[in-house]
Amino acid sequence: MSTDTSGIDPLLALRAPQDPACDVFLTGTVFLDIIFTGLDSAPVRGTESWARGMGSSPGGVANMATALARLGLHTSLAAAFGDDHYGEYCWDALEQGEGIDLSMSRTVPGWHSPVTVSMAYEGERTMVSHGHEAPAPSAAPGQATTDQATAVPGQTGTADAPPVDTPANTAPNPAFPQCPPRARAAIASLVPGRSEPWVATAARHGALIFADVGWDETGRWDLDALPDLAHCEAFLPNAEEAMRYTRTDCPRAAAHALAERVPLAVVTLGAEGAYAVDGRTGTGAQVPAIEVEALDPTGAGDVFVAGFVTGTLAGWPLADRLAFAGLTAALSVQEFGGSLSAPGWAEIAAWWQRIRTCESQDPAALERYAFLEELLPATARAWPLRRAVPTIGFRQ
């Protein structure tokens, strides 16, 4: 085992001088999340409910970006930020607090930050959100216009420019999303009937695309309506989504059906863990979930994806990737705060040290996580660890 969690790099043995500076690129909407916990039940109309706990943190796509960065991956995020205090707080928390590259992000004058209030109770959550779509960025003189930047590659008058390595602390790249930064991987959220040009560009220039999907409001559940699926290395729906898209009645059957469309199909099974199929070999792997007392499930799905991406880029066996993804997700639900609940290597090391001392621990179950031994330090900080704070910033 190593001796320190700070600076743990799961890709250290694989890095080479010619590699891109960015490990993972992603884009989306950043929310300010305000999370209430400790509610005994759902709020009742006409009454006031008091929560025993509260946390504030960047949310939305920030959940995924933070989870990736905490696992040691060099993460680049393209997002719009409001020019209000909420936006300033989110930018600072991500760039200064988490080390996320925001050189492709921008602050939008006169646009307020989207906000989500999440209430966690009985192991579930209820959310109320408000926000407006950010205005499209305007191009500087001599640079590509927004329409040119987002045009489909290969169309007349559109240059399929290569991705760029964007240094930190520079102006946003005006060619995004046409020209995402060079990266080992990128994470996309698929939407029926919509194609994002940057996904094809990133895949064409070597990035592995990992994608999830939301509920299909059209009710069609048609895989052909997800055009960017053709560019994906891995597709990670939940069990209900997978079965609807494949017209199957079993998550395992759904995973095998999806593996005919993508190299890696990963179906999350909630309390039962996750099942994955390697479409190249036809082999499958299933890892049960870790039983924990869930405080707040906000962002757990994002943390799972981040863990799976980490293991994939590190070249781990499929079962180890599933186990690691499930572990990181399980650790995250024991804290509140959305992105602030994403575990880092210190939390993982603390769990590993603690679980091995439990007298009732099943040796066979423990062996499933033995691959952590070479990654983690011999000593760890005390368990449990706390990150979330109840407000967006105390005065010094």
C-alpha positions as CSV (number, residue, x, y, z in Angstrom):
1,M,0.0,0.0,0.0
2,S,1.1,3.6,-0.5
3,T,1.6,5.9,2.4
4,D,-0.5,9.0,1.5
5,T,-3.8,9.7,-0.2
6,S,-2.8,13.1,-1.4
7,G,-1.8,13.1,-5.0
8,I,-3.0,9.5,-5.7
9,D,-3.1,9.2,-9.5
10,P,-4.9,6.0,-10.7
11,L,-3.5,6.6,-14.2
12,L,0.1,7.3,-13.2
13,A,1.6,4.2,-14.8
14,L,-0.2,4.9,-18.1
15,R,0.7,8.6,-18.6
16,A,3.0,9.5,-21.4
17,P,4.3,12.9,-22.6
18,Q,2.2,12.9,-25.7
19,D,-1.0,12.3,-23.8
20,P,-3.7,15.0,-23.6
21,A,-3.6,17.2,-20.5
22,C,-7.3,16.4,-19.8
23,D,-8.4,13.0,-18.6
24,V,-12.1,13.6,-18.8
25,F,-14.2,16.3,-20.4
26,L,-17.8,17.1,-19.7
27,T,-20.4,19.8,-20.2
28,G,-23.8,20.7,-18.8
29,T,-25.6,22.9,-16.4
30,V,-24.2,23.9,-13.0
31,F,-26.9,24.4,-10.3
32,L,-26.5,25.7,-6.7
33,D,-27.8,22.8,-4.7
34,I,-29.4,23.4,-1.3
35,I,-30.1,20.1,0.5
36,F,-32.3,19.5,3.5
37,T,-31.8,16.3,5.5
38,G,-33.2,14.8,8.7
39,L,-36.8,15.2,7.6
40,D,-39.0,12.5,9.2
41,S,-41.5,12.6,6.3
42,A,-42.5,14.6,3.2
43,P,-43.5,18.2,3.8
44,V,-47.3,18.5,4.4
45,R,-49.2,21.2,2.5
46,G,-50.0,24.2,4.7
47,T,-47.4,23.3,7.4
48,E,-43.8,24.3,8.1
49,S,-41.2,21.5,8.3
50,W,-37.9,21.8,10.1
51,A,-34.9,19.8,8.8
52,R,-32.2,18.6,11.2
53,G,-29.5,19.1,8.6
54,M,-28.6,21.3,5.6
55,G,-25.9,21.5,3.0
56,S,-25.0,23.7,0.1
57,S,-22.8,22.8,-2.9
58,P,-22.4,23.1,-6.6
59,G,-24.8,20.7,-8.3
60,G,-26.0,19.5,-11.7
61,V,-23.0,18.6,-13.9
62,A,-20.8,19.7,-11.0
63,N,-21.6,16.5,-9.2
64,M,-19.9,14.4,-11.9
65,A,-17.0,16.8,-12.3
66,T,-16.3,16.9,-8.6
67,A,-16.5,13.1,-8.3
68,L,-14.0,12.7,-11.2
69,A,-11.6,15.2,-9.8
70,R,-11.6,13.7,-6.4
71,L,-10.6,10.4,-7.8
72,G,-7.5,12.0,-9.3
73,L,-8.6,12.5,-12.9
74,H,-7.7,15.8,-14.6
75,T,-11.2,17.1,-15.3
76,S,-12.3,19.8,-17.7
77,L,-15.8,21.3,-17.5
78,A,-17.5,23.6,-20.0
79,A,-20.5,25.3,-18.4
80,A,-22.2,28.6,-18.0
81,F,-22.1,30.4,-14.6
82,G,-24.3,33.2,-13.4
83,D,-22.7,36.5,-12.5
84,D,-24.4,36.4,-9.1
85,H,-23.0,35.3,-5.7
86,Y,-24.2,31.8,-6.3
87,G,-22.3,31.6,-9.6
88,E,-19.2,33.0,-8.0
89,Y,-19.4,30.5,-5.2
90,C,-19.8,27.6,-7.5
91,W,-17.0,28.7,-9.8
92,D,-14.6,29.1,-6.8
93,A,-15.7,25.8,-5.2
94,L,-15.0,23.9,-8.4
95,E,-11.8,25.6,-9.7
96,Q,-10.1,26.5,-6.4
97,G,-11.6,23.8,-4.2
98,E,-11.6,20.8,-6.5
99,G,-8.9,21.8,-9.1
100,I,-11.3,21.4,-12.0
101,D,-10.3,23.2,-15.3
102,L,-12.9,25.8,-16.1
103,S,-11.0,27.4,-19.0
104,M,-13.8,26.4,-21.3
105,S,-16.5,27.7,-19.0
106,R,-17.9,31.3,-18.9
107,T,-19.7,33.7,-16.7
108,V,-22.8,35.1,-18.3
109,P,-23.6,38.8,-17.4
110,G,-27.2,39.3,-16.3
111,W,-28.0,35.6,-16.0
112,H,-28.8,34.2,-12.6
113,S,-27.6,30.8,-11.4
114,P,-30.1,27.8,-11.6
115,V,-31.0,26.6,-8.1
116,T,-32.2,23.2,-6.8
117,V,-33.6,22.6,-3.4
118,S,-33.5,18.9,-2.5
119,M,-35.3,17.3,0.5
120,A,-34.0,13.9,1.6
121,Y,-36.3,11.6,3.6
122,E,-37.1,7.9,3.9
123,G,-34.1,7.1,1.7
124,E,-35.4,9.1,-1.2
125,R,-35.4,12.7,-2.3
126,T,-37.8,15.4,-3.6
127,M,-36.4,18.3,-5.6
128,V,-37.7,21.7,-6.6
129,S,-35.6,23.6,-9.2
130,H,-35.6,27.0,-10.9
131,G,-33.5,28.4,-13.7
132,H,-33.4,29.7,-17.3
133,E,-31.4,28.5,-20.2
134,A,-28.1,30.4,-20.5
135,P,-27.8,32.7,-23.6
136,A,-25.6,31.3,-26.3
137,P,-22.0,32.6,-26.2
138,S,-21.0,35.2,-28.8
139,A,-17.9,34.9,-30.8
140,A,-15.1,37.4,-30.6
141,P,-14.0,39.2,-33.9
142,G,-12.3,36.8,-36.2
143,Q,-13.5,33.7,-34.3
144,A,-16.2,31.2,-35.2
145,T,-19.7,32.2,-34.7
146,T,-22.0,30.2,-32.4
147,D,-23.8,28.7,-35.4
148,Q,-20.5,27.7,-37.0
149,A,-19.2,26.4,-33.8
150,T,-22.1,24.1,-33.3
151,A,-22.6,23.0,-36.9
152,V,-22.5,19.3,-37.7
153,P,-19.0,18.3,-38.8
154,G,-18.7,17.7,-42.5
155,Q,-21.4,20.1,-43.6
156,T,-20.6,22.8,-46.3
157,G,-18.7,25.7,-44.9
158,T,-17.9,24.0,-41.5
159,A,-14.3,23.2,-40.6
160,D,-13.9,20.0,-38.6
161,A,-11.2,21.5,-36.4
162,P,-9.2,19.2,-34.2
163,P,-9.6,19.4,-30.4
164,V,-7.3,21.7,-28.5
165,D,-5.4,21.6,-25.3
166,T,-6.7,24.7,-23.5
167,P,-4.4,26.1,-20.8
168,A,-6.0,27.0,-17.5
169,N,-7.0,30.6,-16.7
170,T,-7.6,31.6,-20.3
171,A,-10.7,32.8,-22.1
172,P,-13.3,30.1,-23.0
173,N,-12.5,28.4,-26.3
174,P,-15.0,30.0,-28.7
175,A,-15.1,26.8,-30.9
176,F,-16.8,24.7,-28.2
177,P,-18.7,22.6,-28.6
178,Q,-17.4,21.9,-32.0
179,C,-13.8,21.6,-30.7
180,P,-13.8,20.0,-27.3
181,P,-10.3,19.7,-25.6
182,R,-8.3,16.6,-26.3
183,A,-9.2,14.1,-23.6
184,R,-8.9,10.4,-22.8
185,A,-12.6,10.3,-22.1
186,A,-15.8,12.4,-22.2
187,I,-19.1,12.0,-20.5
188,A,-22.3,12.8,-22.3
189,S,-26.0,12.7,-21.3
190,L,-28.1,11.4,-24.1
191,V,-31.4,13.0,-25.0
192,P,-33.9,11.4,-27.4
193,G,-33.9,13.1,-30.8
194,R,-30.9,15.3,-30.1
195,S,-27.3,15.0,-31.3
196,E,-24.5,17.0,-29.7
197,P,-21.8,17.7,-32.4
198,W,-19.0,17.7,-29.8
199,V,-19.6,14.1,-29.0
200,A,-18.7,12.9,-32.5
201,T,-15.7,15.2,-32.6
202,A,-14.4,14.0,-29.3
203,A,-14.8,10.3,-30.2
204,R,-13.2,10.9,-33.6
205,H,-10.1,12.3,-31.9
206,G,-9.7,9.4,-29.5
207,A,-11.8,10.1,-26.4
208,L,-13.8,7.2,-25.0
209,I,-17.4,8.4,-24.6
210,F,-19.3,7.3,-21.5
211,A,-23.0,8.1,-21.6
212,D,-26.1,8.0,-19.4
213,V,-29.7,8.8,-20.2
214,G,-32.7,10.2,-18.5
215,W,-36.4,9.3,-18.6
216,D,-37.8,9.4,-22.1
217,E,-40.6,11.9,-21.9
218,T,-41.8,11.0,-25.4
219,G,-42.6,7.4,-24.3
220,R,-41.0,6.0,-27.4
221,W,-37.9,4.4,-25.8
222,D,-36.2,4.0,-29.1
223,L,-32.5,3.4,-29.2
224,D,-32.4,4.7,-32.7
225,A,-33.5,8.1,-31.3
226,L,-30.2,8.3,-29.5
227,P,-27.9,9.2,-32.4
228,D,-24.8,9.8,-30.2
229,L,-25.0,6.2,-28.9
230,A,-23.1,5.2,-32.0
231,H,-20.1,7.1,-30.7
232,C,-20.1,5.6,-27.1
233,E,-17.7,3.3,-25.5
234,A,-20.0,2.7,-22.6
235,F,-23.7,3.2,-22.0
236,L,-24.9,3.3,-18.3
237,P,-28.7,3.4,-17.9
238,N,-30.5,2.2,-14.8
239,A,-32.5,-1.0,-14.9
240,E,-35.9,0.5,-15.8
241,E,-34.4,2.6,-18.6
242,A,-32.5,-0.4,-20.0
243,M,-35.5,-2.7,-20.0
244,R,-37.7,-0.1,-21.7
245,Y,-35.1,0.7,-24.4
246,T,-34.6,-3.0,-25.1
247,R,-38.2,-4.3,-24.7
248,T,-36.9,-6.9,-22.2
249,D,-38.2,-7.8,-18.7
250,C,-34.9,-8.6,-17.1
251,P,-32.0,-6.2,-16.5
252,R,-29.4,-8.8,-17.4
253,A,-31.1,-9.5,-20.7
254,A,-31.3,-5.7,-21.3
255,A,-27.6,-5.4,-20.7
256,H,-26.8,-8.1,-23.2
257,A,-29.1,-6.5,-25.8
258,L,-27.5,-3.1,-25.2
259,A,-24.0,-4.7,-25.7
260,E,-25.0,-5.4,-29.3
261,R,-25.1,-1.6,-29.7
262,V,-22.1,-0.4,-27.6
263,P,-18.8,-2.0,-26.5
264,L,-19.7,-1.8,-22.8
265,A,-23.2,-1.9,-21.4
266,V,-23.6,-1.2,-17.7
267,V,-27.0,-1.5,-16.0
268,T,-27.4,-0.2,-12.5
269,L,-29.7,-2.2,-10.3
270,G,-30.2,0.0,-7.2
271,A,-29.9,-2.0,-4.0
272,E,-28.9,-5.1,-6.0
273,G,-25.7,-3.5,-7.4
274,A,-24.9,-3.4,-11.1
275,Y,-24.5,-5.7,-14.1
276,A,-22.2,-5.1,-17.1
277,V,-21.5,-6.8,-20.4
278,D,-18.5,-6.4,-22.5
279,G,-19.9,-6.4,-26.0
280,R,-16.5,-7.2,-27.5
281,T,-16.1,-10.5,-25.7
282,G,-19.7,-11.2,-24.6
283,T,-18.6,-11.7,-21.0
284,G,-20.7,-10.3,-18.1
285,A,-20.0,-9.3,-14.5
286,Q,-22.2,-8.5,-11.6
287,V,-21.3,-6.9,-8.3
288,P,-23.8,-6.6,-5.4
289,A,-24.4,-3.2,-3.8
290,I,-22.8,-2.4,-0.4
291,E,-25.4,-2.1,2.3
292,V,-25.2,1.4,3.9
293,E,-27.6,3.7,5.7
294,A,-28.4,6.3,3.1
295,L,-28.6,9.9,4.2
296,D,-28.9,11.6,0.9
297,P,-28.9,9.9,-2.6
298,T,-28.2,13.2,-4.4
299,G,-25.5,12.7,-7.0
300,A,-25.0,8.9,-6.3
301,G,-25.5,8.0,-9.9
302,D,-22.9,10.6,-11.0
303,V,-20.4,9.2,-8.5
304,F,-21.0,5.7,-9.8
305,V,-20.2,6.8,-13.4
306,A,-17.1,8.6,-12.2
307,G,-15.9,5.5,-10.4
308,F,-16.5,3.3,-13.5
309,V,-14.7,5.8,-15.8
310,T,-11.7,5.8,-13.4
311,G,-11.4,2.1,-13.4
312,T,-11.9,1.9,-17.2
313,L,-9.2,4.5,-17.9
314,A,-6.9,2.7,-15.5
315,G,-7.4,-0.6,-17.3
316,W,-8.9,-2.6,-14.4
317,P,-10.9,-5.8,-15.0
318,L,-14.7,-5.3,-15.6
319,A,-15.7,-6.7,-12.2
320,D,-13.2,-4.4,-10.3
321,R,-14.6,-1.4,-12.2
322,L,-18.1,-2.3,-11.1
323,A,-17.1,-2.9,-7.5
324,F,-15.2,0.4,-7.3
325,A,-18.1,2.4,-8.9
326,G,-20.5,0.8,-6.4
327,L,-18.2,1.5,-3.5
328,T,-17.8,5.2,-4.4
329,A,-21.6,5.6,-4.8
330,A,-22.3,3.8,-1.5
331,L,-19.9,6.2,0.3
332,S,-21.5,9.2,-1.3
333,V,-25.0,8.5,0.0
334,Q,-23.8,8.5,3.6
335,E,-23.2,12.2,3.4
336,F,-25.3,15.1,2.2
337,G,-24.4,17.9,-0.1
338,G,-24.5,16.6,-3.7
339,S,-21.0,17.2,-5.1
340,L,-19.6,17.6,-1.6
341,S,-20.5,14.1,-0.8
342,A,-18.4,12.6,-3.6
343,P,-15.6,10.5,-1.9
344,G,-11.9,11.0,-2.6
345,W,-9.1,8.5,-1.9
346,A,-9.0,9.5,1.7
347,E,-12.6,8.4,2.2
348,I,-12.0,5.2,0.3
349,A,-9.0,4.4,2.4
350,A,-10.8,5.1,5.6
351,W,-13.6,2.7,4.5
352,W,-11.1,0.0,3.5
353,Q,-9.3,0.3,6.8
354,R,-12.5,0.2,8.8
355,I,-14.2,-2.6,7.0
356,R,-11.3,-5.0,7.4
357,T,-11.5,-4.6,11.2
358,C,-15.2,-5.5,11.4
359,E,-15.5,-8.9,13.1
360,S,-18.7,-9.8,11.3
361,Q,-17.3,-9.0,7.8
362,D,-17.7,-11.8,5.3
363,P,-14.2,-12.7,4.1
364,A,-15.5,-13.6,0.6
365,A,-17.2,-10.2,0.3
366,L,-14.0,-8.5,1.5
367,E,-12.0,-10.2,-1.2
368,R,-14.0,-8.5,-3.8
369,Y,-12.3,-5.2,-2.9
370,A,-8.8,-6.7,-2.4
371,F,-7.6,-4.8,-5.6
372,L,-7.7,-1.6,-3.5
373,E,-4.7,-2.8,-1.4
374,E,-2.1,-1.6,-4.0
375,L,-3.8,1.8,-4.4
376,L,-4.5,2.9,-0.8
377,P,-2.3,4.1,2.1
378,A,-1.5,2.0,5.1
379,T,-3.1,4.6,7.4
380,A,-6.2,6.7,6.8
381,R,-8.1,9.5,8.4
382,A,-10.8,8.8,11.0
383,W,-14.2,7.5,9.8
384,P,-16.7,9.0,9.0
385,L,-15.4,12.1,7.2
386,R,-17.5,15.3,6.8
387,R,-17.3,17.7,3.9
388,A,-20.6,19.6,3.5
389,V,-21.3,23.0,5.1
390,P,-24.7,24.5,5.7
391,T,-24.1,27.8,3.8
392,I,-22.3,29.1,0.8
393,G,-19.5,30.8,2.7
394,F,-18.7,32.0,6.1
395,R,-17.0,35.4,6.6
396,Q,-13.5,35.1,7.8
